[in-house]
Amino acid sequence: MAVGLLPVAALLAVGVRDGGRLASGAWPGATVLAATPGELFGVVALGGVLAGLALFSLPLRYPAAICTAWALVPALGLLALAQAAPVWSAVNLLFTVPAWAVLGGVALARARAAGALAVLALVALLAAAAQLPA
């Protein structure tokens, strides 16, 4: 375990030496929180689809529980910290995007083929719509 923590300790030392600050952010008001899925996933609706899929990846078996914790605990911790300082920013949560994708994949793997194809078509439609000029 100690050997595995050495890279983390080195990154922590570099972060503390460089000031140890989170990306500047805002107070977590309703509009800021509502904009977070769009900032993380590019499209607010796509964030909603991934969050919905993540809910369907439950019940919490061990691998899904790890990804659920990876996706939710940092966001909840940052939300708690943001009550004292304006640090809420989607940039601080970008490392949770792979966990959301894994949870979505787990949900699609449990779904029937027709349902999974419908969700994938919805995601493709949302992604294509986001690329159209405004």
C-alpha positions as CSV (number, residue, x, y, z in Angstrom):
1,M,0.0,0.0,0.0
2,A,2.8,2.4,0.8
3,V,4.4,1.9,-2.6
4,G,1.0,2.6,-4.2
5,L,0.7,5.9,-2.3
6,L,4.1,7.2,-3.4
7,P,2.8,8.7,-6.7
8,V,-0.2,10.3,-4.8
9,A,2.2,11.8,-2.2
10,A,4.4,13.2,-5.0
11,L,1.4,14.8,-6.7
12,L,0.2,16.2,-3.4
13,A,3.6,17.6,-2.7
14,V,3.7,19.4,-6.1
15,G,0.2,20.7,-5.5
16,V,1.0,22.1,-2.1
17,R,4.2,23.6,-3.4
18,D,2.3,25.3,-6.2
19,G,-0.2,26.8,-3.9
20,G,-2.6,23.9,-3.5
21,R,-5.6,25.7,-4.9
22,L,-8.6,24.3,-6.6
23,A,-9.7,25.9,-9.8
24,S,-11.5,29.2,-9.1
25,G,-15.2,28.8,-9.0
26,A,-18.5,30.2,-7.8
27,W,-20.9,29.8,-4.9
28,P,-23.1,26.8,-5.7
29,G,-26.4,28.5,-6.4
30,A,-29.2,26.9,-8.4
31,T,-28.1,28.3,-11.8
32,V,-24.5,27.3,-11.2
33,L,-25.5,23.7,-10.2
34,A,-27.9,23.5,-13.1
35,A,-25.1,24.4,-15.6
36,T,-22.7,21.8,-14.2
37,P,-23.9,18.8,-16.3
38,G,-23.6,20.9,-19.5
39,E,-20.1,21.9,-18.5
40,L,-19.1,18.3,-17.7
41,F,-20.7,16.5,-20.6
42,G,-21.1,19.2,-23.2
43,V,-24.9,19.0,-23.3
44,V,-27.2,19.3,-20.3
45,A,-29.5,16.6,-21.7
46,L,-26.6,14.2,-22.2
47,G,-25.7,14.7,-18.5
48,G,-29.3,13.9,-17.6
49,V,-29.2,10.7,-19.7
50,L,-25.9,9.6,-18.1
51,A,-27.3,10.3,-14.6
52,G,-30.4,8.3,-15.4
53,L,-28.4,5.4,-16.7
54,A,-26.2,5.6,-13.6
55,L,-29.4,5.1,-11.5
56,F,-30.2,2.0,-13.5
57,S,-26.8,0.6,-12.9
58,L,-27.9,-0.1,-9.3
59,P,-28.2,-2.3,-7.2
60,L,-24.8,-1.6,-5.9
61,R,-22.6,-4.6,-6.6
62,Y,-19.0,-4.1,-5.7
63,P,-17.7,-2.6,-9.1
64,A,-20.7,-0.4,-9.5
65,A,-20.4,0.8,-5.9
66,I,-16.8,1.9,-6.6
67,C,-17.9,3.8,-9.7
68,T,-20.9,5.3,-7.9
69,A,-18.6,6.5,-5.1
70,W,-16.1,7.8,-7.7
71,A,-18.9,9.8,-9.4
72,L,-20.8,11.1,-6.3
73,V,-18.4,11.5,-3.4
74,P,-16.1,14.1,-4.9
75,A,-19.1,16.2,-6.1
76,L,-20.8,16.0,-2.7
77,G,-17.5,16.8,-0.9
78,L,-16.9,19.8,-3.2
79,L,-20.5,20.9,-2.7
80,A,-19.9,20.8,1.1
81,L,-16.6,22.7,0.7
82,A,-18.3,25.3,-1.6
83,Q,-20.6,26.3,1.3
84,A,-17.5,27.9,2.9
85,A,-15.6,29.1,-0.1
86,P,-16.5,29.8,-3.8
87,V,-14.8,26.7,-5.3
88,W,-17.7,25.0,-7.2
89,S,-16.5,24.5,-10.8
90,A,-17.0,21.7,-13.3
91,V,-13.3,21.7,-13.9
92,N,-12.8,20.4,-10.4
93,L,-15.1,17.4,-11.3
94,L,-13.8,16.4,-14.7
95,F,-12.0,13.3,-13.3
96,T,-15.5,11.9,-12.4
97,V,-16.6,11.7,-16.1
98,P,-15.2,8.3,-16.7
99,A,-17.1,6.9,-13.7
100,W,-20.3,8.3,-15.1
101,A,-19.5,6.6,-18.4
102,V,-18.8,3.3,-16.7
103,L,-22.1,3.5,-14.8
104,G,-24.0,4.3,-18.0
105,G,-22.3,1.3,-19.7
106,V,-23.2,-1.0,-16.8
107,A,-26.9,0.1,-17.1
108,L,-26.8,-0.5,-20.9
109,A,-25.3,-3.9,-20.4
110,R,-28.2,-4.9,-18.2
111,A,-30.8,-3.6,-20.6
112,R,-32.4,-5.5,-23.4
113,A,-30.9,-4.9,-26.8
114,A,-33.8,-2.8,-28.1
115,G,-33.7,-0.5,-25.0
116,A,-29.9,-0.2,-25.2
117,L,-30.1,0.7,-28.9
118,A,-32.8,3.3,-28.2
119,V,-30.7,5.0,-25.5
120,L,-27.6,4.9,-27.7
121,A,-29.6,6.5,-30.5
122,L,-30.8,9.2,-28.1
123,V,-27.2,9.9,-27.0
124,A,-26.1,10.1,-30.7
125,L,-29.0,12.5,-31.5
126,L,-28.2,14.7,-28.5
127,A,-24.5,14.8,-29.5
128,A,-25.3,15.6,-33.1
129,A,-27.7,18.3,-32.1
130,A,-25.0,19.9,-29.9
131,Q,-22.7,20.2,-33.0
132,L,-25.2,22.1,-35.1
133,P,-24.6,25.9,-35.3
134,A,-26.8,27.9,-33.0
